[in-house]
């Protein structure tokens, strides 16, 4: 067993520090450029450029520098407080989203860029001789200071909106839909199973790549890998499901040559480098991560500390939209082919019934016994998913979850009127399921 050498990079370009570091470099370059601009007396620039002395310029830049350090510290404190709220009240899995929020990154970049600009400007005053003042550069510091004040006001309003339940759930739901649209095409009615798993046997001569470290298997750069495998006459099948955790040394991929020989070292290295193995799940690559965030928000809202069933109902509504969309899409093993139509890369993924079971089981056990309204919405979710399901396998999964929800409701809901309403809602969901089955059979029997 060989060891894979590649590890995907977890979005360095979207890290909090990346934009701030770029802003510092840009601010220094801007300051250096403006310092070289000569302001001619009587010109248009002369009307707007700084008109004070060298001492005035130094004092102004020192004030801007000190103020920006204070304001930046305040924004850091607000960000930390927001992260604490998001972690304890909503879901700890939301922290990455807040740290990658474009608004937060832009505000931080403007503040640290202004600070760096003014601090470097102190070094430039008087360098061309006693009394020399880079007038346009000092005016730039004033402009950036005013922009920073505007950014502080914007940031307060922005973060107030970002920590609202409605905003968070809408953002997470949108990410789910984006992943579905990108990775899960709509099912074409050709009679194939949309949750099919590639069960073809792996040849005995295949070589196994081992995980180089503990982490989560997230993706494979199949678009780049498939042509390389085609030239070498090789195939690769990933062994764990996307999003699953692997332990160092655990089998990660099987690679084999079509001619029965051993894959070349170049082929094995290309496969290893194409595998994305990260220390944590990433929402942009794994649908289940964002689905779990919506589940977390529903369960925490039903918890005894918050006791907010309305928010839990909202989370179930968003889950209904996501799962109804997913029920129309393919979750079969992803297969990437070369130009000749030969399968080169196979990537197993979690099927739709498993996603549905995860959602229903976690919401059922998250405190819905104290909030019958959440149970009703969960039953309506199953009715909507039944209508959207494109295969009998998925409709059977809905049937199983309906039985589980009804069974739990009879066990945990004590009030008779609540149980009667639950039974009516469950009967409506089953009626929608039966109509979907009739429509599905008619579609299968319809002549092509």
Legacy VTK file of the C-alpha trace (Angstrom):
# vtk DataFile Version 3.0
C-alpha trace
ASCII
DATASET POLYDATA
POINTS 448 float
0.000 0.000 0.000
1.399 3.355 -1.069
0.844 6.612 0.776
-0.848 9.551 -0.931
1.214 12.707 -0.789
-1.269 15.392 -1.737
-3.354 17.504 0.644
-5.743 20.108 -0.652
-5.401 23.675 0.466
-8.419 24.957 2.328
-9.137 28.211 0.559
-6.165 30.401 1.472
-7.460 33.125 -0.823
-10.611 33.400 1.322
-8.847 33.470 4.685
-9.406 36.489 6.931
-5.749 37.530 6.857
-5.301 37.286 3.094
-7.334 40.347 2.102
-5.915 42.359 5.017
-2.356 41.514 4.012
-3.121 42.519 0.424
-4.619 45.797 1.662
-1.444 46.602 3.618
0.742 46.027 0.565
-1.593 48.108 -1.617
-1.684 50.918 0.960
2.102 51.061 1.147
2.369 51.146 -2.641
-0.278 53.880 -2.848
1.482 55.964 -0.232
4.826 55.627 -1.997
3.267 56.673 -5.303
1.437 59.696 -3.898
4.552 60.849 -2.048
6.312 61.298 -5.389
3.585 63.474 -6.886
4.605 67.136 -7.036
1.762 69.563 -6.412
2.256 72.685 -8.517
1.083 75.977 -7.005
-2.264 77.066 -8.395
-3.076 73.665 -9.882
-6.252 71.706 -9.230
-4.386 69.399 -6.853
-3.159 72.424 -4.962
-6.760 73.269 -4.068
-7.366 69.896 -2.335
-3.885 68.950 -1.113
-2.800 69.288 2.515
-1.546 72.814 3.284
-0.017 72.427 6.728
3.601 72.377 7.846
5.867 69.402 8.456
4.902 69.388 12.147
1.209 69.531 11.237
1.635 66.588 8.866
3.404 64.494 11.497
0.747 65.267 14.092
-2.074 64.452 11.689
-0.553 61.124 10.652
0.131 60.213 14.284
-3.500 60.920 15.210
-4.801 58.857 12.281
-2.455 55.970 13.149
-3.487 55.914 16.805
-7.165 56.239 15.998
-7.058 53.440 13.453
-5.398 51.091 15.939
-8.214 51.804 18.408
-10.946 51.368 15.807
-9.381 48.158 14.496
-9.287 46.782 18.054
-12.977 47.657 18.435
-13.885 45.845 15.233
-11.870 42.811 16.356
-13.776 42.831 19.663
-17.139 43.032 17.847
-16.104 40.185 15.550
-15.098 37.969 18.476
-18.405 38.706 20.231
-20.294 37.835 17.054
-18.395 34.566 16.700
-19.250 33.658 20.297
-22.937 34.287 19.651
-22.891 32.290 16.434
-21.079 29.385 18.080
-23.237 29.088 21.192
-26.653 30.091 19.861
-26.631 28.842 16.279
-23.943 26.292 15.404
-20.167 26.024 15.879
-19.980 25.047 12.213
-20.901 28.614 11.242
-17.600 30.107 12.417
-15.895 29.553 9.067
-18.736 31.385 7.311
-18.384 34.452 9.532
-14.601 34.517 9.140
-14.986 34.343 5.358
-17.733 36.955 5.213
-16.752 39.446 2.444
-18.147 42.426 4.361
-16.075 41.689 7.458
-12.945 41.108 5.409
-13.406 44.342 3.467
-13.897 46.440 6.610
-10.841 44.910 8.267
-8.806 45.508 5.117
-9.735 49.200 4.955
-8.849 49.708 8.631
-5.474 47.956 8.611
-4.663 49.482 5.222
-5.321 52.986 6.575
-3.192 52.235 9.631
-0.299 50.964 7.510
-0.603 53.933 5.123
-0.455 56.490 7.939
2.314 54.703 9.815
4.472 54.556 6.701
3.636 58.210 6.004
5.256 59.241 9.281
8.495 57.809 7.952
8.191 59.793 4.713
7.591 63.280 6.104
10.755 65.369 5.821
12.784 62.816 3.854
13.234 65.231 0.944
14.702 67.878 3.188
13.686 70.031 6.157
10.118 71.250 5.862
9.250 68.964 2.956
5.698 67.617 3.119
4.190 65.024 0.734
0.984 67.050 0.539
-1.027 64.664 -1.656
-0.021 61.646 0.430
-1.119 63.372 3.649
-4.438 64.247 2.005
-4.763 60.545 1.152
-4.458 59.707 4.863
-7.321 62.111 5.603
-9.446 60.485 2.913
-8.747 56.989 4.215
-9.574 58.099 7.768
-12.986 59.343 6.622
-13.522 56.101 4.698
-12.658 54.131 7.851
-15.307 56.003 9.837
-17.860 55.080 7.167
-16.667 51.462 7.288
-17.197 51.334 11.060
-20.801 52.495 10.672
-21.320 50.002 7.841
-19.812 47.187 9.904
-22.191 47.688 12.827
-25.207 47.471 10.536
-23.725 44.631 8.523
-22.992 42.401 11.513
-26.359 43.167 13.072
-27.970 41.778 9.923
-25.545 38.873 9.569
-26.328 37.375 12.993
-30.078 37.292 12.364
-31.473 33.766 12.113
-33.233 34.583 8.849
-30.040 35.818 7.210
-27.946 32.895 8.420
-30.437 30.249 7.335
-30.938 31.911 3.947
-27.174 32.024 3.403
-26.668 28.385 4.369
-29.619 27.278 2.256
-28.250 29.183 -0.751
-24.892 27.428 -0.371
-26.673 24.069 -0.305
-28.532 24.893 -3.500
-25.320 26.039 -5.161
-23.577 22.740 -4.334
-26.601 20.811 -5.624
-26.628 22.745 -8.889
-22.884 22.251 -9.370
-22.367 18.615 -8.354
-25.770 16.919 -8.693
-27.425 17.179 -12.121
-31.166 16.832 -12.504
-32.235 13.247 -13.081
-33.007 12.227 -16.635
-35.911 9.777 -16.850
-34.032 6.852 -18.387
-34.926 4.222 -15.762
-31.530 4.313 -14.012
-31.200 4.487 -10.244
-30.260 8.077 -9.230
-28.590 6.681 -6.097
-26.655 3.892 -7.815
-23.340 2.886 -6.283
-20.493 1.635 -8.469
-20.224 -1.977 -7.324
-17.976 -3.288 -10.104
-15.101 -5.306 -8.610
-11.673 -3.762 -8.242
-9.008 -5.833 -10.084
-6.639 -7.859 -7.953
-3.631 -6.126 -9.467
-4.865 -2.679 -8.367
-2.559 -0.691 -6.086
-3.969 1.068 -3.023
-3.061 4.590 -1.980
-3.172 5.211 1.761
-4.243 8.418 3.474
-1.157 10.512 4.307
-2.778 11.935 7.430
-6.010 12.041 9.413
-8.623 14.193 7.714
-11.802 14.426 5.684
-11.911 13.303 2.079
-13.477 16.254 0.263
-12.918 16.022 -3.466
-10.703 15.002 -6.377
-9.518 17.254 -9.167
-11.004 14.824 -11.671
-11.070 17.303 -14.553
-7.278 17.472 -14.526
-6.733 13.851 -13.530
-8.904 12.070 -16.137
-6.802 13.085 -19.195
-3.596 12.055 -17.379
-5.072 8.654 -16.567
-6.231 8.245 -20.163
-2.683 8.750 -21.459
-1.384 6.160 -19.006
-4.248 3.725 -19.559
-5.149 3.764 -15.858
-8.264 4.056 -13.708
-8.840 5.176 -10.128
-11.661 4.603 -7.674
-11.889 6.527 -4.429
-12.832 4.286 -1.525
-14.379 6.530 1.181
-17.497 8.603 0.575
-17.052 12.331 0.039
-17.094 14.052 3.434
-16.061 10.948 5.397
-13.194 10.950 7.854
-10.135 8.818 7.127
-7.296 7.829 9.432
-3.643 7.979 8.445
-2.738 4.792 6.609
-6.351 3.914 5.803
-7.055 2.926 2.160
-7.981 6.044 0.217
-7.970 5.105 -3.477
-7.457 2.096 -5.724
-5.428 2.628 -8.916
-4.925 0.099 -11.671
-3.775 -0.137 -15.290
-6.046 -1.547 -17.932
-3.285 -3.768 -19.316
-2.862 -5.566 -15.982
0.495 -4.013 -15.187
1.438 -1.789 -12.283
0.555 1.923 -12.611
3.542 4.157 -13.212
5.013 6.298 -10.460
3.904 9.400 -12.368
0.318 8.127 -12.430
0.326 7.365 -8.706
1.755 10.783 -7.927
-0.851 12.498 -10.106
-3.646 10.667 -8.280
-2.195 11.505 -4.875
-1.807 15.184 -5.765
-5.384 15.396 -7.096
-7.018 14.155 -3.880
-8.338 16.891 -1.597
-7.928 15.776 2.024
-8.612 18.501 4.607
-8.487 18.616 8.423
-12.125 19.759 8.485
-15.183 19.629 6.261
-15.711 22.491 3.832
-19.212 23.652 2.898
-18.218 24.495 -0.684
-17.210 20.879 -1.305
-19.582 18.824 0.825
-23.383 19.170 0.795
-23.856 17.433 4.144
-21.862 20.095 6.003
-24.353 22.875 5.281
-27.319 20.548 5.832
-25.911 19.798 9.275
-25.727 23.527 10.029
-29.468 23.864 9.379
-30.073 20.827 11.596
-27.954 22.393 14.337
-29.997 25.594 14.230
-33.256 23.637 14.450
-32.051 21.535 17.375
-30.567 24.444 19.319
-33.752 26.436 18.880
-35.691 23.499 20.371
-33.257 23.188 23.282
-34.310 24.015 26.810
-32.041 27.087 26.933
-33.670 28.821 23.938
-37.090 27.151 23.686
-37.776 28.821 20.330
-39.902 26.460 18.231
-40.655 29.149 15.616
-36.985 29.352 14.653
-36.837 25.546 14.528
-39.823 25.588 12.178
-38.012 28.090 9.945
-34.970 25.805 9.816
-37.202 22.891 8.796
-38.700 25.076 6.057
-35.230 25.700 4.636
-34.436 21.980 4.909
-37.674 21.277 3.007
-36.563 23.496 0.134
-33.077 21.959 0.034
-34.261 18.335 0.199
-37.037 18.897 -2.337
-34.427 20.218 -4.753
-32.076 17.345 -3.920
-34.828 14.751 -4.455
-34.868 15.654 -8.162
-31.110 15.276 -8.593
-28.608 12.482 -9.082
-26.612 11.128 -6.144
-25.079 8.162 -7.950
-21.336 7.561 -7.915
-19.635 10.362 -9.824
-17.822 9.040 -12.857
-15.473 11.105 -14.988
-14.701 9.875 -18.489
-12.002 10.614 -21.018
-12.639 11.840 -24.541
-13.249 8.263 -25.643
-16.036 7.717 -23.110
-13.995 5.419 -20.850
-14.519 5.879 -17.100
-11.264 7.089 -15.529
-12.259 8.393 -12.085
-15.031 7.098 -9.790
-15.957 9.054 -6.663
-18.586 7.551 -4.314
-20.936 10.014 -2.598
-23.632 9.801 0.045
-26.978 8.842 -1.521
-30.177 10.821 -1.076
-31.956 8.396 1.324
-29.025 8.749 3.727
-29.225 12.549 3.623
-32.959 12.311 4.321
-32.426 9.912 7.222
-29.786 12.175 8.762
-32.124 15.190 8.655
-35.196 13.414 10.005
-33.435 11.427 12.721
-31.552 14.421 14.120
-34.585 16.703 14.133
-36.745 13.970 15.697
-34.250 13.498 18.509
-33.421 17.160 18.950
-36.357 18.077 21.170
-39.380 17.889 18.868
-41.228 15.993 21.634
-41.500 19.350 23.428
-42.603 21.159 20.278
-45.344 19.285 18.329
-45.342 22.103 15.739
-41.872 21.052 14.635
-43.127 17.482 14.213
-45.907 18.746 11.975
-43.433 20.643 9.810
-41.214 17.573 9.595
-44.186 15.598 8.287
-44.893 18.348 5.738
-41.229 18.162 4.726
-41.636 14.457 3.995
-44.791 15.136 1.975
-42.964 17.706 -0.154
-39.975 15.398 -0.641
-42.318 12.553 -1.638
-43.745 14.670 -4.466
-40.275 15.684 -5.652
-38.726 12.186 -5.458
-37.809 10.700 -8.824
-37.402 7.032 -7.876
-39.208 4.375 -5.883
-36.109 3.963 -3.718
-36.467 7.547 -2.558
-40.217 7.248 -2.053
-39.615 4.150 0.074
-37.124 6.152 2.132
-39.821 8.798 2.686
-42.224 6.050 3.773
-39.743 4.769 6.364
-39.171 8.230 7.763
-42.922 8.837 7.983
-43.273 5.681 10.067
-40.431 6.782 12.341
-41.823 10.308 12.880
-45.337 9.016 13.611
-43.992 6.356 15.979
-41.946 8.913 17.911
-44.893 11.311 18.033
-47.168 8.666 19.591
-44.481 7.946 22.145
-43.645 11.510 23.125
-46.700 13.747 22.504
-49.114 13.424 25.442
-51.959 15.746 24.377
-54.767 14.199 22.339
-55.479 17.238 20.162
-51.802 17.508 19.211
-51.827 13.828 18.251
-54.958 14.251 16.144
-53.404 17.137 14.232
-50.236 15.087 13.768
-52.276 12.153 12.405
-54.064 14.411 9.925
-50.770 15.864 8.724
-49.228 12.391 8.463
-52.248 11.157 6.473
-51.856 14.086 4.067
-48.152 13.287 3.639
-48.977 9.615 2.938
-51.626 10.641 0.416
-49.062 12.784 -1.399
-46.645 9.851 -1.291
-49.198 7.505 -2.882
-49.983 10.028 -5.601
-46.261 10.329 -6.294
-46.004 6.543 -6.559
-48.891 6.386 -9.018
-47.323 9.150 -11.096
-43.951 7.399 -10.949
-45.411 4.098 -12.165
-47.242 5.852 -14.979
-43.988 7.523 -16.018
-42.171 4.172 -16.080
-44.928 2.434 -18.057
-45.309 5.318 -20.541
-43.937 4.208 -23.933
-40.864 6.101 -25.130
LINES 1 449
448 0 1 2 3 4 5 6 7 8 9 10 11 12 13 14 15 16 17 18 19 20 21 22 23 24 25 26 27 28 29 30 31 32 33 34 35 36 37 38 39 40 41 42 43 44 45 46 47 48 49 50 51 52 53 54 55 56 57 58 59 60 61 62 63 64 65 66 67 68 69 70 71 72 73 74 75 76 77 78 79 80 81 82 83 84 85 86 87 88 89 90 91 92 93 94 95 96 97 98 99 100 101 102 103 104 105 106 107 108 109 110 111 112 113 114 115 116 117 118 119 120 121 122 123 124 125 126 127 128 129 130 131 132 133 134 135 136 137 138 139 140 141 142 143 144 145 146 147 148 149 150 151 152 153 154 155 156 157 158 159 160 161 162 163 164 165 166 167 168 169 170 171 172 173 174 175 176 177 178 179 180 181 182 183 184 185 186 187 188 189 190 191 192 193 194 195 196 197 198 199 200 201 202 203 204 205 206 207 208 209 210 211 212 213 214 215 216 217 218 219 220 221 222 223 224 225 226 227 228 229 230 231 232 233 234 235 236 237 238 239 240 241 242 243 244 245 246 247 248 249 250 251 252 253 254 255 256 257 258 259 260 261 262 263 264 265 266 267 268 269 270 271 272 273 274 275 276 277 278 279 280 281 282 283 284 285 286 287 288 289 290 291 292 293 294 295 296 297 298 299 300 301 302 303 304 305 306 307 308 309 310 311 312 313 314 315 316 317 318 319 320 321 322 323 324 325 326 327 328 329 330 331 332 333 334 335 336 337 338 339 340 341 342 343 344 345 346 347 348 349 350 351 352 353 354 355 356 357 358 359 360 361 362 363 364 365 366 367 368 369 370 371 372 373 374 375 376 377 378 379 380 381 382 383 384 385 386 387 388 389 390 391 392 393 394 395 396 397 398 399 400 401 402 403 404 405 406 407 408 409 410 411 412 413 414 415 416 417 418 419 420 421 422 423 424 425 426 427 428 429 430 431 432 433 434 435 436 437 438 439 440 441 442 443 444 445 446 447
